[in-house]
């Protein structure tokens, strides 16, 4: 046990005080002297609202970001994802198309547009988007990692866009009367891809 008044005790107290001063100074510097971009704050809050399924609130945040940075591809994709969550498919498609127009190599936008086309029953367009997304970024085939699934309370990995692309390609080879392109209870497990693309 360290004795009060000993040199080790004084050193530990001094280190604790010094650590507190350094932490408080860095926090103060961050909030006083760093220029916070309100658009970035809207973007971050929008992503958090998407993860929580609060689509109206997410839409408000992404629209706030786009008022400040109208040419931000990730903001348009976020807006599209929020609209998808609200089943406003035509508006969601327009927003995602805007993201792709601003950033033609935006793999996550193609993946999410594929999901939207899939939900809209546009299987051939969905397959084309899935394939293009995977060509741009093969890691999209991995789907969400275990940490993301833990926070989403998903013990099993949901189907990935690669899984869906393979399935659609096989079904589209069949005669139209034999195709099973949508299974709502399974399709509902497919999650949108996280908003990325901020360069």
For each residue, the residues with C-beta under 8 A, 3 or more apart:
1:
2: 6 8 9 12
3: 6 9
4: 9
5: 9 10
6: 2 3 9 10
7: 10 11
8: 2 11 12
9: 2 3 4 5 6 12 13
10: 5 6 7 13 14
11: 7 8 14 15
12: 2 8 9 15 16
13: 9 10 16 17
14: 10 11 17 18
15: 11 12 18 19
16: 12 13 19 20
17: 13 14 20 21
18: 14 15 21 22
19: 15 16 22 23
20: 16 17 23 24
21: 17 18 24 25
22: 18 19 25 26
23: 19 20 26 27
24: 20 21 27 28
25: 21 22 28 29
26: 22 23 29 30
27: 23 24 30 31
28: 24 25 31 32
29: 25 26 32 33 34
30: 26 27 33 34
31: 27 28 34
32: 28 29
33: 29 30
34: 29 30 31
35:
36: 40 41
37: 40 41 68
38: 41 42 64 68
39: 42 43 64 65 68 69 72 75
40: 36 37 43 44 65
41: 36 37 38 44 45
42: 38 39 45 46 61 62 64 65 68 75
43: 39 40 46 47 61 62 65 72 74 75 78 195 198
44: 40 41 47 48
45: 41 42 48 49 61
46: 42 43 49 50 58 59 61 62 65 75 78 82 195
47: 43 44 50 51 58 78 194 195
48: 44 45 51 52
49: 45 46 52 54 55 57 58 61 82
50: 46 47 53 54 55 58 78 81 82 85 192 195
51: 47 48 151 152
52: 48 49
53: 50 85
54: 49 50 57 58
55: 49 50 58 59 82 83 85 86
56: 59 60 82 86
57: 49 54 60 61
58: 46 47 49 50 54 55 61 62 78 81 82 85
59: 46 55 56 62 63 79 82 83 86
60: 56 57 63 64
61: 42 43 45 46 49 57 58 64 65 78
62: 42 43 46 58 59 65 66 75 76 78 79 82
63: 59 60 66 67 79
64: 38 39 42 60 61 67 68
65: 39 40 42 43 46 61 62 68 69 72 75 78
66: 62 63 69 70 72 75 76 79
67: 63 64 70
68: 37 38 39 42 64 65
69: 39 65 66 72 75
70: 66 67
71: 102
72: 39 43 65 66 69 75 76 102 198
73: 76 77 99 100 102 103 106 109 197 198
74: 43 77 78 99 195 196 197 198
75: 39 42 43 46 62 65 66 69 72 78 79
76: 62 66 72 73 79 80 95 96 98 99 102
77: 73 74 80 81 95 96 99 106 108 109 112 195 197
78: 43 46 47 50 58 61 62 65 74 75 81 82 195
79: 59 62 63 66 75 76 82 83 95
80: 76 77 83 84 92 93 94 95 96 98 99 109 112 113 116
81: 50 58 77 78 84 85 92 112 192 195
82: 46 49 50 55 56 58 59 62 78 79 85 86
83: 55 59 79 80 86 88 89 91 92 95
84: 80 81 87 88 89 92 112 115 116 119 192
85: 50 53 55 58 81 82 192
86: 55 56 59 82 83
87: 84
88: 83 84 91 92
89: 83 84 92 93 116 119 120
90: 93 94
91: 83 88 94 95
92: 80 81 83 84 88 89 95 96 116
93: 80 89 90 96 97 113 116 117 120
94: 80 90 91 97 98
95: 76 77 79 80 83 91 92 98 99
96: 76 77 80 92 93 99 100 109 112 113 116
97: 93 94 100 101 113
98: 76 80 94 95 101 102
99: 73 74 76 77 80 95 96 102 103 106 109 197
100: 73 96 97 103 104 106 109 110 113
101: 97 98 104
102: 71 72 73 76 98 99 106
103: 73 99 100 106 109 197 199
104: 100 101
105: 136
106: 73 77 99 100 102 103 109 110 136 197
107: 110 111 133 134 136 137 140 196
108: 77 111 112 133 137 140 193 194 195 196 197
109: 73 77 80 96 99 100 103 106 112 113 197
110: 100 106 107 113 114 129 130 132 133 136
111: 107 108 114 115 129 130 133 140 161 193
112: 77 80 81 84 96 108 109 115 116 192 193
113: 80 93 96 97 100 109 110 116 117 129
114: 110 111 117 118 125 126 127 128 129 130 133 161 164 165
115: 84 111 112 118 119 126 161 190 192 193
116: 80 84 89 92 93 96 112 113 119 120
117: 93 113 114 120 122 123 125 126 129
118: 114 115 121 122 123 126 164 168 182 187 190
119: 84 89 115 116 187
120: 89 93 116 117
121: 118 181 182
122: 117 118 125 126
123: 117 118 126 127 168 171 172 181
124: 127 128 172
125: 114 117 122 128 129
126: 114 115 117 118 122 123 129 130 164 168
127: 114 123 124 130 131 165 168 169 172
128: 114 124 125 131 132
129: 110 111 113 114 117 125 126 132 133
130: 110 111 114 126 127 133 134 161 162 164 165 168
131: 127 128 134 135 165
132: 110 128 129 135 136
133: 107 108 110 111 114 129 130 136 137 140 161
134: 107 130 131 137 138 140 141 161 162 165
135: 131 132 138
136: 105 106 107 110 132 133
137: 107 108 133 134 140
138: 134 135 141
139: 142
140: 107 108 111 133 134 137 160 161 162 193
141: 134 138 160 161 162
142: 139 145 160
143: 157 158 159 160
144: 148 149 152 154 157 158 191
145: 142 148 149
146: 149 150
147: 150 151
148: 144 145 151 152
149: 144 145 146 152 154 155 156 157 158
150: 146 147 153 154
151: 51 147 148
152: 51 144 148 149 191
153: 150
154: 144 149 150 157 158
155: 149
156: 149
157: 143 144 149 154 160
158: 143 144 149 154 189 190 191
159: 143 163 164 167 186 189 190
160: 140 141 142 143 157 163 164
161: 111 114 115 130 133 134 140 141 164 165 193
162: 130 134 140 141 165 166
163: 159 160 166 167
164: 114 118 126 130 159 160 161 167 168 190
165: 114 127 130 131 134 161 162 168 169
166: 162 163 169 170
167: 159 163 164 170 171
168: 118 123 126 127 130 164 165 171 172 181
169: 127 165 166 172 173
170: 166 167 173 174
171: 123 167 168 174 179 180 181
172: 123 124 127 168 169 179 181
173: 169 170
174: 170 171 178 179
175: 178 179
176: 179
177:
178: 174 175
179: 171 172 174 175 176
180: 171 183
181: 121 123 168 171 172
182: 118 121 187
183: 180 186 187
184: 187 188
185: 188 189
186: 159 183 189
187: 118 119 182 183 184 190
188: 184 185
189: 158 159 185 186
190: 115 118 158 159 164 187
191: 144 152 158
192: 50 81 84 85 112 115
193: 108 111 112 115 140 161 196
194: 47 108
195: 43 46 47 50 74 77 78 81 108
196: 74 107 108 193
197: 73 74 77 99 103 106 108 109
198: 43 72 73 74
199: 103
